[in-house]
Amino acid sequence: MASYDSDDEVDYATDPAWAHITPLPQDDGENPLAQIAYHPDYVVAMSYLRGVMSINYHSAQVLKLTADIIGMNAAHYTVWGYRFKTLMALEASNVFNDEETSWSWRKELDWVQSIAKQYEKNYQIWHHRQLIINHLNDSTGERERTNEMFASDSKNYHVWTYRQWLVKRFNLFDKEELDTMELLLKEDVRNNSAWNHRYFITLGRLGTDSPADGVINREIEFAKVAISSAPQNPSPWNYLKAVLRKGNIDLASLKDFCEQFAPIDSEDKIKSSHALDILSEIYDETGNLGKAEQALVLLAAKYDPVRKNYWRYRKRLLGSKENVPTASEKTPIVHATA
């Protein structure tokens, strides 16, 4: 059994190899209100899996059976769970590499990767992979596997969740990880997932601890360069504010930078509503209420009218020192957890 993607179909009802398993049909009760019309092949395969699970049976046959079902319904978490349980049982019995089974954890990972490429938005696949890598205690090649997936969809939430778990599990807070995030952001500066992960590996993982010397300044400059390439992109603005908070740096330090993209007195040269938002807060904090009001009026009337009621609300609070989150803070950096 070199692979699970062969065209060999199994008729479980007539195959002698399955004669020792009593299939158990799905029990929907009497007169089900909305019975699902499953494909006949799926109905048969699931009935045999129920029979297998009822006697806690594990073998190479079960790997084939679960692979068949996953091919029909890759989101069936119960099937994935029993498959992992079977793999663990086969390893414990030392039959992984015998002639009948001819399987291994690495072959399983290769197979899982092929399934992941077919069903990119499937969570169960990545949880299964996580269980395997955690069991093997070996992350070799795993970052490369996630990079393969990012090449297809660089914002796949399930892959990012797995990637963050991988980094935490194996302490991969290194230059390779940082370089990968820099590459992804060069390819797409609007990739909020990559911004989130960059913050996690540089600052978010520290908790209340202070970052190493130079890290805050490096990240500030990195965000500023990204903003200069796309001033209306909210991701680096949010990132920049998060870095300032982590470094205990006053928001007012951004005044000159923000005014490059939102010169209040040259309305036609304003390039970023996010810069206007930050400037309104800076002007308010420094007592320049006239300019703060001017920035909020521009946001409500021209640069972000969808949220005009919010900007008007902010305008009413000018000078009150009430701690009101700016619009950019309403989309915080969020870290995926596994």
N, C-alpha and C positions, 0 to 999 in steps of 0.2 A: 504494500500500500504506500507507494512513493508520494502520492499527492491525493488531494480530495477534490480535484477539479476535473476528474475523468468523466467520460460520457457513459460509464457503466451504470446502468440503472438497476436498482434492486427491487424486486417484487417481494416485499417482506412477507406477504401472505403465503407465497409458494416456495420461497427459498428455504431449503432444509437447514441452513445455518441459523435461521431464526425460529425454528420449530419449538425450541425450548422456552420461548418467550410468549406469554399470553397477552395479546393486545387488550388494552383497556380503552373503550370508547369514551369520549367526552360526555360527562353527565350534565346536561343543561336543565335537568328537572322535567317535570311533566308540563306539557303545553308551554314551551318557552315563548316569550312575547316577541323577541326579535332575534331569532337564531341566525348566526353568521353562516353564510354559504361558503365554507372553505373549499378549496380545490380538493378533489378526491385524493390526490397523492399526499397532500398535506394532512388530511384526516387520517390516512393509514399510518403515515410516519409518526404522527403524534400519538396515535394509539399504542404503537410499539414503544415509544419513549416512555409513556406512562407505565407500560408493563415492565420496562427495564428499571425505572425508578422505584417501582413498588417492591422489587427484590434487591435493590441496591447493587445492580450488576454493572461491572466495569470491564471493558475489553476494547480491542481494536475495532470490533463491530460497532460499539457505541460511538466511537469517534466518527465512523462513517455515517452512522445514523444522525448524529447531531449536525454533522457537516451538511447532510442533505436537507435537514430542516432549516438550518441557517441560510442555505441557498434559496429557500422559499420565503423565509421570514427572518431577516438578519437582526431584527429588533427584539426577538424573543429572549428576554433576559434569563428565563428559567432554563432554556436550552444551553445558553452560554455558561450558566452556573454549573449545570450538571456536566458539561464538557470539561470544565476546569477540574471538577471533582474527579472525573474519570482519569484525566491526565495525571493528577496527583496519585491516584491509586495505581496506575500503571508504573509510575516511577518507583513507588514503594515496593512493587512486586518485581522490580528489576527486569521488566519485559519490554522496555522502551525500544531497544535496538535488536530485539530478536527477529527472526525471519518473518513471523506472523504480523507483528506490530510494525516494525520498520519505521519508527517515528522518533522524534526527539523534540526537545523544547525549541531548538532553533528552527526546525522545520515547521513547528507550530507558529512561531513568530513570522516566518516567511508567508505562511498561509494566511495568517491574520492580516498581514500587510496587503495581500492581494484582495482580501475582502474589503478592507478599509478603502481601497481605491475605487471599489465598485459602489460602496455605500458611505460616502464621505461625511454625511451628517449623522452617523450612527454613534450613539454613546456607548452601547454595550461592548462594541469592538475594543474601544480604548480602555474600558474598565478591565476587560479580559487581559489585555496586554499588560496593564498595570499589575494585575495579580501575578502574572508570570514573571515579570521583571523583578518584582518585589521578592518573589520566591527564589529566583536565581541569584539575587543580590549582585547583579552585574548589568551595568548600563551600556556596555559596549555596543556601539552602532546605533543606539536609540535616538540620539540627537539627529543623526543622518536620516533616520526613518521619518522623523517629524518634519525635517527640512523637505523631504520628498513631498509630503502632504502640503506644506506651505507653498510649494511651487505650483500646486494646483489651486489652492484656496488659502491665501495667507491670513484669512480671518476666521478660520474654522475654530469655533469655540471649544469643541471637544478635544482637538489636537492641542490647543493652547492650555487647556486644563491639564492634560497629560504632561505637557512639556514643563509646566510649573511644578507638578508633583515630582517629575524626574529630577529637576534641579534641586528641589528641597531634599528629596530622598538620598541623593548621591552627592550633595554639597557641590554642585557644579557652578558655583558663583565665580566664574573665571573669565579670562580674556576671550576665550572662544565664544562664550555665551554673549558677551557684550558685543563682540564683532559681528555675530549673527544678527543681533537686533539692529545694529547700525546698517548692515546690508539691507535688511528688510525695510528699514525706514528710508533708505536711499531709493529703493525700488518704488515705495509708496509712502510718502510722508504723511498720508492720511490714515495709515493703518493704526487705529487706536489700540488694537490688541498688542502690537509690538511696543507701542508707547507704555502700555500698562506693564508689560513684562520687563521692559527696560527699567522702569521705576522699581519694580519688585527686586530685580537682581542688584541694583545699585543702592537703593535707599529703603524700600519698603520692608525688606527682610530684617532690618536692623532693630525694629521696634523702637524703644526709647534710647537706644545707643546712638552715639555720634558717629558719623561717617569718617572715613580716613581723610587725611589732609588732601585738599585739592579736588575731592570728588564733587563737592557742591559747585565750585566754580566751573569745573569741567562740564557738568550737566546743565548749568545755566547757559553756558556758551553753546552747547549742543542744541538746546531748545531754541535759542535765539537765531541760530543759523537756519533751523527748520522753519521758523516763523517767517524769516525773510524770504524764503522761497514760496511760501503760501500763507500770506497774512490772515486770510479768512478761515484757515483751518483751526478748529477749536482744540484739537488734540495737543499740540505743543504748548499752547497757552495754558491749558490745564496742567500740563506737565511742569511748566515753568513755575506756576504758582505753588504746586506741591513741593517742588525743590526748595523754593524760598521758605516755605513753612518748616520743612525739615531742617533747613540751615538757620532758622530763627533770624531771617533777614527781612527787614521792613519792605512792604509792598512799594513804598515810595521810591525805592531804589530803581524801580522800573520806569519812572516818570519819563526820562529822556528817551528811553527806548520806545515806549508806547507812543510818544508824541511824533515819532517818525512815521507811524502808520495811522495816526489819528490827530492831525493838527487841528485843534478846535477852531482856530481862526481862519482856516483854509478848508472850508467844508468840501470842496471839490477834490481835495487831495486825500481825503479819508479813505483808507484801504481796508480797515478792519473794525468790525463792530466789537470784537473782543478787546481790542486796545482801548476803545471808547469806554467800555464797561469798567476796565481796570482804572482808567484815568478818572472816571467819575468817583470811584472809591478813594483814590489817592487825593484828589482835590478836596473831597469832603473831609478826609482825615487831617489834611494840612490847612484847613480853614478857608480854602478858596471856593466858597459855596456858589459863586456866580458861574465859574467854569464847570463845577460839578453839575449844576442844573442844566447848563448848556449841553453837556455831554448826554445827559439823560433825555433831554428834549429831542436831540438828534436821533438817539436810539429809538425812541417811541415813534417819531414822525417819519424817519427815512431809512435807518439802517437795520432796524429789527422791529418793524411794526406788528409782527405777529404777537409779540409779547409786550405790546404797548401798555397794557394795564399793569404789568409788573414794573416797567420803567417809571410809570406814573406813581406807583406805590413807593418805589425807591426815592423818587423826587420828594414825596411828602415827608420822608424820613431824614432828609438832609439836615445835618447839624445836630441830630438827636443822639448820635453816638450809639444808636441801637445796632447790635451785631446782626446785620442782615446779609445772607450769602449773596454774592454776585451771581450773575447768570452763568458764568463759566464754572462756578463752584457747584452749580446744580447738576453738573455732569461730572461727578468725582472720578478719580482713578479707582477702579475696582479690580481687585485681584481674584482671579479664579482659584477655587479650591477644589481639591479632589476628595 
